[in-house]
């Protein structure tokens, strides 16, 4: 992370980033639910459905900066 000057992330932060990124790429919530290990789809829907289209654009732009 130091090599690429990236911010430190906790495990929870990494999960949040992963979920946000998958949502920005229009991955179905059921797949996100299964990959994150939630027992039902309500958890990721309640946690991440507040993301707007602008939030999705911002999230994917962050990953573009890595390249």
C-alpha positions as CSV (number, residue, x, y, z in Angstrom):
1,X,0.0,0.0,0.0
2,X,2.9,2.3,0.7
3,X,4.5,1.5,-2.6
4,X,1.4,2.9,-4.5
5,X,0.6,5.5,-1.9
6,X,-2.8,4.0,-1.1
7,X,-4.7,4.6,2.1
8,X,-4.7,1.9,4.8
9,X,-7.9,0.0,4.8
10,X,-9.4,-2.2,7.6
11,X,-10.9,-5.5,6.6
12,X,-14.3,-3.9,7.0
13,X,-13.2,-1.0,4.8
14,X,-12.1,-3.5,2.1
15,X,-15.4,-5.2,2.2
16,X,-17.2,-1.9,1.9
17,X,-15.0,-0.9,-1.0
18,X,-15.5,-4.3,-2.7
19,X,-19.3,-4.0,-2.4
20,X,-19.4,-0.4,-3.6
21,X,-17.2,-1.3,-6.6
22,X,-19.4,-4.3,-7.5
23,X,-22.5,-2.2,-7.3
24,X,-20.9,0.4,-9.6
25,X,-20.3,-2.4,-12.1
26,X,-24.0,-3.4,-11.9
27,X,-23.3,-6.8,-10.2
28,X,-26.5,-8.3,-9.0
29,X,-27.1,-7.8,-5.2
30,X,-27.7,-11.6,-4.8
31,X,-24.1,-12.3,-6.0
32,X,-22.7,-9.6,-3.7
33,X,-24.7,-11.1,-0.8
34,X,-23.3,-14.6,-1.5
35,X,-19.7,-13.3,-1.9
36,X,-19.8,-11.3,1.3
37,X,-21.3,-14.2,3.2
38,X,-24.5,-12.5,4.2
39,X,-27.3,-14.9,5.2
40,X,-29.9,-13.0,3.3
41,X,-30.2,-10.3,0.6
42,X,-31.6,-7.7,3.0
43,X,-28.2,-7.0,4.5
44,X,-26.4,-5.8,1.4
45,X,-29.6,-4.1,0.1
46,X,-30.1,-2.2,3.3
47,X,-26.4,-1.4,3.6
48,X,-25.5,-0.4,0.0
49,X,-28.7,0.5,-1.8
50,X,-28.3,4.2,-0.8
51,X,-25.6,4.6,-3.4
52,X,-26.6,7.0,-6.2
53,X,-25.4,6.9,-9.8
54,X,-23.0,9.7,-8.8
55,X,-21.6,7.6,-6.0
56,X,-21.1,4.7,-8.5
57,X,-19.2,7.0,-10.8
58,X,-17.0,8.2,-8.0
59,X,-16.2,4.7,-6.8
60,X,-15.2,3.5,-10.3
61,X,-13.1,6.6,-10.8
62,X,-11.1,5.8,-7.7
63,X,-10.1,2.5,-9.3
64,X,-9.2,4.2,-12.6
65,X,-6.7,6.3,-10.7
66,X,-4.7,3.2,-9.7
67,X,-3.8,2.5,-13.3
